[in-house]
Amino acid sequence: MNNSDYLLKAAIKKVTEKLNEILVEKIEEATNIAQDAPEILKKEFDSLKGSIIEEALRMEKAENIQENESTSTYQDSKIKKALNEIEGINKQIDLFNKTINNQIK
């Protein structure tokens, strides 16, 4: 064999060794990630679940506030209507009293 053959074989050997080293390193990284993946996914799922529960509670609270405001407005309008009717009755009573007082005089 001549020098160029040795040079080519040495280059192939070193490139192969370097690729194997990189491959082993990447496999180790992938293994570590795969081992950590269930824990990472569990944390993300728990975080998502917590966010969903918080949002549901916020939405429920907002709806309850809106319902209370609706009920309060409805009750206020019923009270106003009743007060207006009472005021109308009072006016009729006053008018009736004046009429009777005028007839008595």
Secondary structure per residue as TSV (DSSP state, phi and psi in degrees):
chain	resnum	aa	ss	phi	psi
A	1	M	-	360.0	146.6
A	2	N	-	-101.3	177.4
A	3	N	H	-58.9	-39.7
A	4	S	H	-66.6	-32.9
A	5	D	H	-65.4	-45.1
A	6	Y	H	-63.2	-40.2
A	7	L	H	-63.2	-43.3
A	8	L	H	-66.1	-44.5
A	9	K	H	-64.1	-40.5
A	10	A	H	-65.7	-40.3
A	11	A	H	-64.4	-44.5
A	12	I	H	-63.4	-43.0
A	13	K	H	-62.4	-46.9
A	14	K	H	-67.8	-39.7
A	15	V	H	-64.5	-42.0
A	16	T	H	-62.3	-45.5
A	17	E	H	-60.7	-43.8
A	18	K	H	-65.3	-42.2
A	19	L	H	-63.9	-41.6
A	20	N	H	-62.7	-42.5
A	21	E	H	-61.2	-45.6
A	22	I	H	-64.6	-42.2
A	23	L	H	-62.2	-45.4
A	24	V	H	-62.4	-43.6
A	25	E	H	-60.4	-45.4
A	26	K	H	-67.7	-36.3
A	27	I	H	-65.3	-40.3
A	28	E	H	-62.5	-43.3
A	29	E	H	-61.3	-45.3
A	30	A	H	-63.4	-37.8
A	31	T	H	-64.4	-44.0
A	32	N	H	-62.7	-42.2
A	33	I	H	-64.8	-42.8
A	34	A	H	-63.4	-35.5
A	35	Q	H	-70.8	-35.4
A	36	D	H	-82.8	-18.3
A	37	A	H	-56.2	-46.4
A	38	P	H	-59.6	-40.3
A	39	E	H	-67.9	-41.4
A	40	I	H	-63.1	-45.6
A	41	L	H	-63.4	-39.6
A	42	K	H	-63.0	-44.2
A	43	K	H	-62.1	-44.5
A	44	E	H	-63.8	-41.9
A	45	F	H	-63.7	-44.5
A	46	D	H	-61.5	-40.6
A	47	S	H	-64.0	-44.2
A	48	L	H	-63.3	-43.6
A	49	K	H	-60.4	-43.9
A	50	G	H	-62.0	-41.9
A	51	S	H	-63.8	-40.0
A	52	I	H	-64.6	-44.0
A	53	I	H	-64.0	-43.6
A	54	E	H	-59.9	-44.1
A	55	E	H	-65.6	-40.4
A	56	A	H	-62.8	-42.1
A	57	L	H	-64.8	-41.0
A	58	R	H	-63.0	-42.9
A	59	M	H	-66.0	-40.6
A	60	E	H	-63.5	-43.2
A	61	K	H	-63.4	-43.7
A	62	A	H	-62.3	-41.0
A	63	E	H	-66.2	-41.5
A	64	N	H	-62.0	-41.0
A	65	I	H	-62.9	-43.6
A	66	Q	H	-63.9	-42.3
A	67	E	H	-63.6	-42.3
A	68	N	H	-62.6	-39.5
A	69	E	H	-66.0	-40.1
A	70	S	H	-63.0	-47.3
A	71	T	H	-62.2	-43.2
A	72	S	H	-63.3	-43.5
A	73	T	H	-63.6	-43.1
A	74	Y	H	-62.0	-45.5
A	75	Q	H	-64.8	-40.4
A	76	D	H	-60.9	-41.3
A	77	S	H	-68.6	-35.9
A	78	K	H	-65.1	-42.1
A	79	I	H	-63.8	-44.0
A	80	K	H	-61.4	-42.2
A	81	K	H	-62.3	-45.3
A	82	A	H	-62.1	-42.6
A	83	L	H	-63.5	-39.7
A	84	N	H	-63.8	-40.6
A	85	E	H	-64.6	-42.0
A	86	I	H	-62.6	-41.1
A	87	E	H	-63.0	-41.2
A	88	G	H	-63.8	-41.6
A	89	I	H	-63.5	-43.2
A	90	N	H	-60.2	-39.4
A	91	K	H	-65.0	-41.6
A	92	Q	H	-64.7	-39.6
A	93	I	H	-63.9	-43.9
A	94	D	H	-60.7	-43.9
A	95	L	H	-63.5	-42.6
A	96	F	H	-62.2	-44.9
A	97	N	H	-60.4	-42.0
A	98	K	H	-64.1	-41.9
A	99	T	H	-61.9	-45.9
A	100	I	H	-65.1	-42.6
A	101	N	H	-63.6	-36.5
A	102	N	H	-68.8	-33.3
A	103	Q	H	-73.8	-31.5
A	104	I	H	-74.4	-33.4
A	105	K	-	-72.6	360.0
